[in-house]
């Protein structure tokens, strides 16, 4: 008997169940790749289309683990209820963990694991794809041609060769993005609280303070995690420091940018363009089909209205390779826990 269960709030019991996992915010591609990874039925997975929160946490009753994504809200009250229900593991199928109260999880003896590097190439390549599309107006040209409009007016872009790219955050994704852009003949400068000087030396990249990087960069690309220190890193002051006409690309976390400040900079034509794969308040919008009801977010609607703003719905990770790795790491960690084996190296998240 298969231990896989599609669930929308119901509970079920299986004979010879191994480890029961409540899986939240499940999309068809999640189910496909986790089914493939779990083909031996080593886990009993209940796929829920809704998100985990204090309102939906009762659906985790009877499960030893929950598998969550970026917009599930695991605050202290949610985690306390999970602990009361017997949940021992929170498995994040993403790299970020700002949506989990790690102090609460630690005090409740709930293990938190993540997928720290599912495919840095996927996100880096998407960042550059966004830049290309924004710079050469490919999205606008595509729509024109479909309407049999072959005019080139308004589609003028810039050569990337010879320009300066400012990479904010030089973890795996930031380093890969920098190296791709170097292939176009761009000068690369970087900012990071913990500079990788060996890598920078090998590639001829200079680290600068953020206040020095912003005025020199024709492109600023964000690749840092969200923390109290990086929340609204790009605010009115930072935007004012940026080069007039520069492009801003964010494939990291939406709250790195103050959206109201960004709208102000666009209105006064400070920026040449903005490409976002993330947004400050994604919950209830990103990953959903709102084509029949519209967007109940005035700031996002205003951003979309600018002709030099390009937004995708947090799809930087969405490649076959990345989805396969997310499923592999997550399922491996859960089966390891069930078997009393250590979690995979580098995947455990702590409050320290």
N, C-alpha and C positions, 0 to 999 in steps of 0.2 A: 504494500500500500504506500503510495507517495506521501511524503511528509510535507508537501507543499500545499499551501492553502491560500486561496484568494479570499480576503475578508474585507468587509466594510462595516466593522463594528461587532460582528458576531464572534463567538468563541467556538473552539472545537477541540476535541481530544482524539489523539491517535494512539494506536497500540504501538509499543516499542519506540516511542518518540525519543529523540536524542536531546537536542537543545531547541527550545522554542524561541523564535525571534519575531517580534512585532516590528514590521517594516513600514515607515511612515513617509508620506509625500511621494508615493510610488508612481512612477510614470511607466508607460509601456516599455521603453528602452531599459529601465531599471529591471523590470521583471524578466525581460529577455536575457540580459547578461547575468543576472543572479541565478536564473534557472539553469543556464549553461554551466556556471561555476559549481552549482549545487546539484549536478546531475546524479550524484550518488546518494542524494537525499540524506546527507550527513547533518543537515539542519532542517528544522520544520519552520518554514517562513510564512507568516501571515502578512500579505501585502495590503496596506491601507492607502487609499488615494488621498486622504486628508492628512493634515499636519499634526504633529504631537504638540500639545500645549496642556495647560492646567484643565482645560475643558474636555479634552479628548483622552487624557491620561488613563481613565478607567479601562480603556480598550487594551491596555498592557497587562491586565490581570491574567495571571497564569503563564506569563512569559519570563524567561530568565534574562533576556537581552532586548534592547530596542535599537533599531538602525535608523538613523535620522540624517537629514540634509541641512542645508544652510539656513533655511527659514523656519525650521522647527524651533520652538521656544522652550528651552530647558532651564528655567529659572529655579530658584530654591524651592518654591512651592511644588512645582512639577516634579523635581527630583525627590523631594520628601515623599510624595505619593508613589513614585516609582519604587523607592526603597520599601515602602509599606507593602507594595504589591509583590515584592521579592525580586525585583530586577537587579541584576548584579553588574551588567555591562551596558554602556552607551557606546555604540559603534557609529562614528561619524563617517559617512562616505564622501568626505571632502577633506581638504587640508586645514581650513579655518575652523576655529572652535570658539569664536567670540559669542556664540549663541548659547553656550553652556556655562552655568555658574560652577566653575571648577572648585572653588572653596567648599561649596555645598556638597558637590559630588564626593570630594575627599572625606568630609566629615561623615558622610553617609555610607562610606565604603563601597561606592560605585566606581568601577573602573571606567575610564574614558579613553577610547582609542580612536585614531583617525587614519586617513590615507595621506601621508605627508607629501608624496611626490607621484601621483597617479600618472601624470604625463606632463612634465613642464614644457615639452615641445608643443603640445596641443595649445596651451594658453599663449605661449610666446608667438606661435604662428598666427593665432587669432588676433593678437594685438597688432601684428604687422599687417594682417589682412584688413583690419579696420582702418589702419593708417592709409593704406593704398586706396581703399574705397573712398575714404573721406577726401583725400588729396586730389585724386583724379576724377571725383564725382561719378564713380562707376555706377552707384545705385541710381543716380538721377539719369544717367545716360541709358541704363537698362530700361527704365520706365518710359523714357522718350521713344526709344526705338520700337518698343512694343505698341506704341500709339502711332507708329510710322512717322515720327518726328525725328529727322536726322540732322537737325541743327546742332551746331557746336557752341552756340552762345551760352555763356555761363558755366562752361565746363573746363575752364582753364585751371590747371594745377601748377605744381612746382616740381622741379627736379629734386630728388632726395640726395643725390650725389653732392658732396661738398657742404651739406648742411650739418648742423650740430644737434645731436639727440641727447637729451638729459634723462638718464635712467635712474628713477627714484626707487631704490631697493635692489640689491644685487644678490638675492638668493638664486636658486636654480632658474626660475622663470626670467628674472631680470637679466641674468648673465646671458641666457640663450637669446633673449630679445636683442640685447646689445650686440651680440655676435652676428645675428642675422642682419641687423642694420649696418654693421661694419661692412658686410658684403656689398652694400649699395654705395660704399665709399663715403659713409657719413662719419664725422668726428663724434666720438662717444665720450661724454663726461658722466659722472655718476655721483650719487649721494647714498650713503648708508651709515647707520650708527656704528656698524661693525664692518668696516671695509675689508674686502678680500684683496689684499695688496698683491698677493702672488698672482692671482688671476688678472688683476689690472695691469701688472707689469708685463705679463705674457702677451696681452692684447693691446698694449699702448693706450690704456684708458686712465684718465685722471679723475681722482675723487675730489669733490669740492663740497663746501658747505651748501646747504639748500639755497640760502639767500644769494650765493654766487652762481649756482647752477641755473636757476630760473631765468635770469636776464640773458644768459648766453644761449639758451636752447630754442631752436626752431620747433622742436618736438619735445614734450615732456610726457614720459610714459611711467605710470605708477605700478609698482610691483612689491608693495610692502603689506604686511599683515595689519589688521585693525587692532588697535589697543587704545587705552585712554590717552597715550601720548601722540598717537597718529590720527585720532578722531578729528576730522575737519582740518587735516594738515594743509589742504588747499582751501584757503579762506580768502577773504577780501585782500588781506595784506599780501599773501602769496600770489594771488592772481595779478595784483598790481605790479609785482616784481617781474612777471613774465614778459617776454618779448612781445611787442604788439604784432599780431598776426600769427602767433605761434599756435601749434596744434597741441591739444591735451588729450591723452589716451588713458583710460582706466579699465584694466581687466582684473583688478584685485578685489577691493571691497568698496561698496558704494559710499559708505560713511567717511571715507578718506576726503571726500569733497563736500564742502558746504554748498548745497544745491542752490539756495537763494543767492549766495555770492556768485556762483557760476552764471546764473541767469542774468545778474547785473552786469557781469563782464561781457556777456554775449550782447546784451542790449546796447552797451556803449562801444561795441565793435573792438574790444580789446583783443579777442582771440580770433584766429583765422578759422578754427573749427574744433569740434569736440567729438570724440568717439568713445562711447561707454558700453561696456558689456555688463556693468553693474550699476546699481542705483541705490540711493540712500535709504529708501523705504520700499523694498521689493515685495514684502509679504502681501499676499492677496492679489499681486499683479504679475510678477514674473513667474514663468512656467504655467500660466493660466491662459485660456482662450477667452478674451473679453471682447471679441469682435461684435457680439450681439448686444453688449450692454455698455460699452465705453469705459473710459478710465475715470475713476473717482479720485484723482490726484491732480490738483491744479498745477503743481510744480512740474510734474512729469509731462503733462499735456503742453505746458509752455515750452519745455525743452524740445519736445518733438516738433513744435511749430517752427523752430529755427531751421532754415535751409542748410546751415553748415553744422548741424548736429546729427550724428549717426548713433543709433542705439540698437544693440542686440540684447536678447533676454537671457543673460548669464549663460551663454552657450560655449564659452571658451574651452571648457573641459570636454565638449561633446564630440569625441572621436571614438572609433572602435577600440583603439589601443588604450585610451584612458578609461573607458567604461569597463573594459576587460580587467584592467589593473585594479580599479576600485572594487570590483566584485571579488577578485582573487584575494586581495589583502584583507578585505572585510570578512569574508567567509573563513579564511585561514585563521584570523585572530579569534573568531568565535569558536571554531572547532578546537583550537589550542586551549582556550579557556575551559571548554567542556572536558577536555582530556587532561587538565591539570598541567599543561605545558605553558611556557612563557609566551607572551605576546611577541609579535615580530619586532625586531629592533627598530627603534625610532618612531614607533606608532603610538606609544603611550603618552597621554597628555596629563600633566599634573598642574597643580595650582602654583607651584614654585616658579 
